[in-house]
Amino acid sequence: VLRHISMAHLLDKLKPLQKLPLVLRWVKEQASILRPENIHLCDGSESEFKQICENLVDKGCLTKLNQSLRPNSYLARSDPQDVARVEKQTFICSRNEIDAGPTNNWMEPSKMKDILRPLLKDAMKGRTMYIIPYCMGPLGSPFSKIGLEITDSPFVVANMKIMSRMGQPVLDELQANDDFVTGVHTVGSPLDKGEKDVHWPCNPNKYIVHFPEEEAIYSYGSGYGGNALLGKKCFALRIASNIGRNEGWLAEHMLIVGITNPEGEKKYICAAFPSACGKTNLAMLEPTLPGWKVETVGDDIAWMRPGVDGRLYAINPENGFFGVAPGTSYNSNANAMKCMESGSLFTNVALTDDGDVWWEGMTKEPPPHLIDWQGKDWTPASPKPAAHPNSRFTVPISQCPSKDPSWEDPNGVPIDAILFGGRRQSNVPLVCEAFNWTHGTYMGASISSEQTAAAEGKVGSLRHDPFAMLPFCGYNMGDYFTQWLNMKHQLTNPPKIYTVNWFRKDSSGNYLWPGFGENIRVLKWIFDRTNGSASAVDTPIGLIPRSNGLDLPEGFKKESYDELFHIDPEKWLGEIEETRNYFSKFTRFPSRLAGQMEDLEARLNKALKAKGQ
């Protein structure tokens, strides 16, 4: 099979796979195409993780941080052209184009394979092929799914150790005829004999490809997390959303938190925000209201399915946090900062003179000198940021001080409320409750947000991001909307649905709401609404708190409160027209959502007419 690796040597490396013939056959097939110099089957041990990191340090690919300041932690600097997800080169190659829908890049599967075949041939020459068995979700959970990732990036192995359950325990769980999701990742930078490697190998030609019917992923040319950690967006959202559609559950770009009130009553909520819009901060929120507690189940992805009791249950399929560093501080997110005090991987942050990390927003004043994310000297007078705006930390959830006791419950946690939001400077109120599940589905479908640095594109421009799933839904989004609408038929006690907007500004450009820990005041109203102890006011767009309905921060101005909840019917009618234009691009768009838009338009016209009188 491999002319340059003896068969005996190959079989010896793959002995643990002998009881898994489907896995063994697939691994051999990929090795015969990729032609690595060596093969390593990952066992997921701490010693393996440490050895991989130390090897990367020796090669100049990682910087070991000051062990007294940041023990067992490392810093990586990527190629400047490999810093974010590459949505333009991300494809859903379903057999039929309509099944990918208008929001995904599609190519006929055989044509895409014709493109990938020559790229993958000998792609791992001179490198080690790492085989990563991993599980998304707690091992043994009925929610969980198993994947196999092949990669030639040891840095990916180190990140996958943190972000998933991986190694021998997964192989022990997998049975001979069990299905598994396949993933091939290569940086696309083969090495000739004697050729010196670079600190961050990648290729300007990038492809992130999903074959949903085959449950297969191919990633070529990038070492960046969202493109290379195939268990994350590729599997846990794009492929899993397809699996969920077929099996009757939802794979969502959502955080999960447990909220406990002073009386000891606990409820769980999920919340969907586009990347870099505060998911991690909310997931690890430290409440400013006495007696309230927020605990973290997950900060990015939720797999949700109906329970036998008619409620919706969710698990976090991940094992770690892959968070945006800039803006994270002990003031904004102390729990995240405590998470990364040890055992952490950092990408594209700055290095301090004493061997620690720094990024914009970590401290009030920057250090007088740093090494920036590109390895260059930096001072506060430098015109560019010291850390890349999409720089990241990778840390285990087990290190999170606010982790929920049920974060690994194999049966999931029951969800009482679902929140949708994004960055909106105007129009969208601080919080608004849907009239019902169908209206809530419309709310999720019509979400738009200002662009952030987590994806390619102009930062600050407004884009639609239905359910915060625009880059992650692995099939036709019209069908996805229908999947949400139909979910209510499986739920006798569905969660309430809300929109939230922490980012509304006044006419001077200042944020109206303090955010961060004060967001517990909004969550308290939502909590009380779910058990019927808080009242609300009807508006054309949904239900909002009464004028005295929120427990406001001391000294919070009434005019700021009024502006936070001001609903301008004329501007909202403009939003509807823009949303209608956006929805017109969808195939298989459900008529029930079109009906919701017409009902909203009628309510707004009625309000506008009343205002005119």
N, C-alpha and C positions, 0 to 999 in steps of 0.2 A: 504493500500500500504506500509506504514511504521509502523511497530509494535511499534517502540520506539518513534515515533512522532505522536501525535494524528492527525487524518485527518482534524479536524476543525482547528488545529494550522497550519497545512500545507497549507490548502486552504487560510487561512488568510494571510500567507506570500506571496502567489502567486496571490492575488487578481488582480494586474495589468495585469496578463496574461489571465484573463478570456475571453477577446475578441480575443485571439489568441490561438484557440484550438490546433493547431498543435504544437505550442511551449509548451503549458501547458502539453500536453500528453508526449512529449519528456522529459521534465524536470522531470515529475513524474516517468517515466520509469528509468531514470538515478538515481534518488534519491532512488528508490527501490533496485537498485543494489549496490550503493555506501554507503548507510546507514549512512548519516552524523548525527551528534548530533544536528545541527541547519542548517537553510537555510536563506540565505540573498540574496534578489534580488537587484542588484546594480542600483542605480539611477543616478550615474555619477556626483553627486554634489561635489563641493569643500569641503563642510562640511564632506561628506562621506570619501573623500580622506584623509582629515586631521585626522579624527577619526581613520581610519585604520592605518595610519602611527604612531599615538600616541600610539595605542594599541600595535603595534609591538615594539615600544621603551620600553614600560612598561614590555614587555615579554623578553627583551634583544635581540630581533631579529634585531633591527635597532639601530643605534646611531644617535641621533639628533645632527646636526652640530651647531657650534657657530652661533647663530642667528644674531649677529652683523656683522659677516664675510660672512655667507652663509645662509641667511634667508630661512625658510621653506624647508630646504634640509636635506637629510638623507643618511647615509652610511650603506650598508649591506655587510656582509662577508659570502661568500658561503662556503659550504663544499669543501675541497680541491679536491675532486673527481668529482665536479660538476661545471666546469668552462668554458665549451665550448659546441658547438654543438656535438652530438654523431652520426656521419654519419654512423658508422658501425651498429648502432641500429635504423636507420631511414629507413622505409619501404614504398614502393608504392605498395599497395595490389590491383592492378587492377584485373579484372576477368581473363584476359589472360596475361600470363607472357610476351609475346612479346610486349604488350602495355606498360609495364614498361620499357623495353629496358635494354641494358647491363650496363648502368651507375647507375641504381637504384637497391637497394636490393628489391627483390620480394618474397612474400609468398602468397600462395593460400588464398583468403580471409577467407574461413571458418576455415582453419587451424590456421590463425592468431587470429581469434576470439576465438578459443578454448584455445589459449595461454592467451589472454587478460581476458577472462571471470573470471577465478579464481583470477587473480591479482586485478581486479576491485571490486570483491565481498567484501563488507565491507571496501573498501579501505579508506573511509573518516570517519571511526568510530572515534568518539571523536573530530571530527573537524567540522568546519562550511563549508557548501557547498555554494559557491558564484556563482550566476548566472549573467553573464556579457553579456548583449545585446550590440553589437558593430557594427559599420559601417566602412568599409574600403572605403575611399573616402568621399568627401563632401556629407552631407545628401541631398538627392534630386537629386544628379547628375545621369545622365544616365549611367555613368561609374561605379557607386558605387555598392557594394554588402554588404549584411548584414550577420553577423554571431552571433551565441550564443556560448559562452564558459562557461563551468562549471569548477570550480577549487576549490581546498581546500587550496590554497595559497593566503593569503591576500596581500603578496608582489606582486604577479602577478596582482591582482586587481589594486593596486596602479600604476603599470607600464602600464597596459592597459588603465587606465584613461588618461595617458599622450600620449600613442602611437596610440590611436584610438578615434573616436567619440563614446562615450559609455553612456549607461544608458537610462533614460526615453525618451529622444528625439528619440532614435532609435526605441523603442517600439511604439512611436507615429507614426513613419514613416512606420512601418511594418503593412501590411494588413493581414487579417485572412488567406488567402490562398497563401501568398507569400512564395517563396522558401527562405531558409536560410541555411548557412553552419553550421554544428554542430561540436562542439569540446568539448571533455572531457579531462581535465587535473587533474592529482592527483600526489602529491609528493610520493605516495606509502608508507606512513608511518602512519598507523592507530594508535590511542592512546587508550589504555585501561583506564578504569576509574581510576583517580588518578595518572596516569602515567605522568611524567614531560616531556615536549616537549624539543627539541633541537633548537638551534638558526637558523638552516637551515635544515629542514627535507628533506630528499631525500632517494633514494633507489639505491643500487649498480646495481640492475637489471633495465635497462632502455629500453623503447620502445617509438619511435616516429613513429606513424603509420597513413597512409593516405589511405582511401578508395575512389578513385576518382569518381567512378560511383555513389556512395552514397553521395558524397561531405561531407565526415565525417572525423574527425581527432581524434585520441586518443594519449595522451601523458602521459606516466607513468614513475615515478621515478626521474625526474629532475625538479629543480626549476630555472635552468638557462634560461635567456631570450629567446635565439633562439629555445629552446626546449619547453618552457612553455608559452610564449606569442603567442598564437596560431593564432592571426591575422597577425603575421609578416611573417616569412618564410613559415610556414605550409599552411596558407590560401593564403596570398597575392602573393606567388610564386608557391608552389607545386599544390595546389588545383586550384588557379586562372589560372595557365598555361593550365590546362585541360579545364576549362570553356572557356578560350580564344580561344583554338583550336576549340572548338565546335561552338563558336559564331563569330569567325573571327577577333580576336584581340590578342594582345601580353601582357603577364605579365612578366616583365623583372627586373633583378637585376641591376638597373640603377639609377644614380642621374639625376636630371633635374635642369638646371639653365637657367636664362635669361641673355643675354649679350647685353649691350647697348654701342654703340661707341660714340665718342665725338660729332657726328652730330645728335645724338638722335635716330638713327636707332636701333631697337631691334630684336634679334633673340634668339631662344631657342635651347639648345642642350641637349641630353641625353648621359650619359657615363657609361659604364659597366666595373667595376674592381672587382677582387676578394676581399673578406673582408680584411680589414686592409691594403689596398693598396692605400689609399689616396682619397677615394670617398668623405668623409666628408670634407677634406681640400679643394678639388676642388669645392664642392658644396657651400662652404662659402668663396671662394677666395676673397682676397682683392688685386685688381690689382695694379701693380707697374707702369703701363703706365698711364700718366695723361689723364683724361677725360673719361676713360673706367670704366664701372660699371658692376659688376656681382651680380645677385640676386638669392636667393635660392627658388626653388619650392620643392625640396626633395633631400635627400642624399643617398637613398638606393634602392627604388623600384619605378618603373614606370609602369603604365598600359597604353598601347598605342593602339589606334584604328584609322582606316581611317575616315576622315571627308568627308562631302558631297562635299567639294571643291577639293578633291583629295590629300590633305595633310595628314600627320600623326599627330595626337593629343595625348597628354599625360596628365595624372594626377598623382599626388603622392597620393597613397591610405592611407598613414600614416598621423598621426597628431603630431608626435614627432620625435626626433632623438634618436637612440640607438647607440651611438658612442663609438669607442675605445679611451680610455683615454690616455695611454702612447704615448708620442710624441706630444700631443696637448698642445700648449702654446700660449701666446699672440704674439709670433713671428711667429709661424707656422699657427695658426688659431685663430685670435683674435675674430672673430665672434662667434666661438664655445665657447670660454672662456666667452664671454659676455652672451651667452645663459644661461650658467650654474651658473651665479652669484646668482641666487635664484631659488626656486621652482624646485629643481633637486633631482633625486635619483642616488646614486653612488653605484657601486658594485665592490668589491675587489680592491679598491684603498687604499692608505695609509692614516692614520689619523695623523695630526700634533698635537703638544702639546697644541696649542691654539684652538683645535677643528675644524680645517679646513681640506681640503683634499689635497693630493699631489700624484704625480706619476712621473715616470722617464720622463724627457724631459720637464716638466712643467717650471722648472727654471734651470739656468746654474749650480748652485750649490745646492745639496740637503740639507735639514735642518739637523742639527746635531743629531736630534733624532726624530724618528717616531714610531708609532704602525703600523706594516706592515699588509698586506691583510689577514694574518692568525691570527691577534691579538697579535703578538709577538713584543717585543722591536726590534728596527732596528736602526742602525747607518750607515754612509757611508762606514764603514769598513765591513759591513755585506756582505757575499758572494752572497746572493740572492737578487733579486729585491724587493723593498718595495711594489710596486703594481704588481698585476698579469699582464703579457703581454697582456691578453685579458680582462682586467678590463674595466668597461663600465660606461657611464653616460647616463641617460634618462632625456630628457628635451623637453618641448613643442616647436613646431615650432613657435608658436605665440610670443615666447621670443627672436627669432632670429633677430638681427639688420639688417641682409641682406635679410630677407624674401621678396620674390617677391610679388608685389601687387596682382598678379593673382594666388597665390599659392593654393587658394581654389576655383578657377574658376570651376564651375560644368561642363563646356564644355571642360576643359583642355586647354593646350597651344600648338600652332603649332610648330613642331620640324623641324629644318633646318639641323641639323647634328647629327650623332650618332658616339660616340667614343668607341673603345675597347682598353683595355690595361691591363698591369699587371706589375709585377716586373721582369725585364730582364736585367741582367748585361752586356749582349753583343748581337750582331747581329741585334736586332730590333731598327730601327731608332727612333729619337725623335717624328716624326710625318710622317704619310704616308696616302695618300688618295686613296681609291679604285677607280678602273676604272669605275665601275658601281655597281648596287645593288647586282647582283649575285656575283661579285668579293668581295664585301663588306661582303656578307653572308659567303663566304669562309674565309675571314679574321677573322670574329667573331668565326667561328667554329674551327679555328686552333690556337686560343689564348692559350698560356701556361704561367705559372707564378710560381715564387718561393713560396713555402708554407709559410703561416703565422700562427700566434698563434690562429686565430679565429676558427680553426677546429683542430680535432685530426690529428696527423701525425708529421713527422720530419720537423722542421722549416728549411727553406732554400732549401729543395729538390724541383726540378722542376716537376710540374705536369700540364697536360693539363686541361684547364678549359674553354670549349667552351662557349662563350658569358658570361663568369663569372657565368654560370648557372649550372655547374656540380652538386653541391649538392642540387639544387633547382628546376630543371625541373621535373615536376610531371608525365611525360610520356616518351615514347620512343624518344630518342634524334634524331634519324634519321627522325622521323616524325616532330620533332621540327624544324630541319633544313629545311625541306620541307615547313613548315608553314612560315618560314622567306622568303624562295625563292618565295612562292606564294603571299606574301604580296605586292610585286611590281605590281601585276595585279590589285590591288585595289587602287593604288596610281598613279595619273597622275603627281604629283610633289613630288617625294620621297626625303627624306633627303639624303645628301651626307654622306658617311661612311668613318671613319678614324681609324687607329691604332695610339696610342701614347705610349711613354715609357719614363717616367721621371727618370728612375733608371739605365740608362746605365753608366758603369764605365770605367775609363781608366786603363792602365796596372798596375798602382800602387794601384788600388782599390778605387780611389776617384770618386765621382759622377761627371759626366761631365756637368750636367745641374743643375742650382741652385734650380729649382722647386718652390713650394709654390706660392707666389704672382707673380713670374716671369713667371708662366705658362700662364699668360694672353697673352704673346707674341706669343705663339703657338695658343691660342684661337683666337687671332687677325687674324692670317693667315687663319685659318679655316673660321672665320667670313667673311673675304674678298673673300675667295674662293666660298662661297655660293652665293655671289652676283656678282661674275665674275670680281672682281677688283684686284685679285692677280693671278700671273702666277705660273706655276709649271714645273718641269722637269720629263719626263718619266723615270722610272727605271723598271727593271724586276718585282719588287714586288709592284709597284704602283707609285703614283705621290708624289714628295717631293718638298719642297721650293727650289727656285734657290739660288745660293750662297749668294745673297744679299736679299733674300726673307723674312727673319725674321727680325723683329725689335729687335736687340740683346741688352742685358744689356751692359752698358758702360764697356769697357775694356775686353769684352769677347774675348778669343783667337781664332784665325782662326783655329788653329790645333784642338782645342776642338770641334769647329763647324764641321769640316771635319770628325772627329771621330764619332760625334753624328749621322751623316748621311752616314757613310761608309757602303756600302753593299757589302759583300764578297760572290760572286756567289757560290763558293765551299762550304762555310759553310751553305748557304741557301739551297743548294741541299741536304746537310746532314739533315737539318731541314725537308725538304720535305719527305725524306725517313722515318724519325722518325714519322712524321705526318701521312704518309700513313699506317705505322704499327698501329698507334693509331686508325685511321679511320676503319681499317679492323675488329675491334671488333664490329662495329655497324651493327645492322640489319636495313633493310629498308633505307640504306644510299643512298641519292639521287644522281643519275648519273650526274646531273648538277654540283655538287660539285667535283665529281671525274674529270669531264672535266676541271674545274677551276685549279685543282692541276696539271693536265697534261699540260695545257697551261702555268702555272707558271714554271714548270720544263723545258719546251721548251725555254721560254724566258731566264731562268738562264743559260742553256747550250749554248745558242747563245751568251750571255754576256761573259761566261767563254771562249768560243772559240775566241771571239774578243780580250779578255784580253791576251790570249796566243799568238795571232798574234802580 
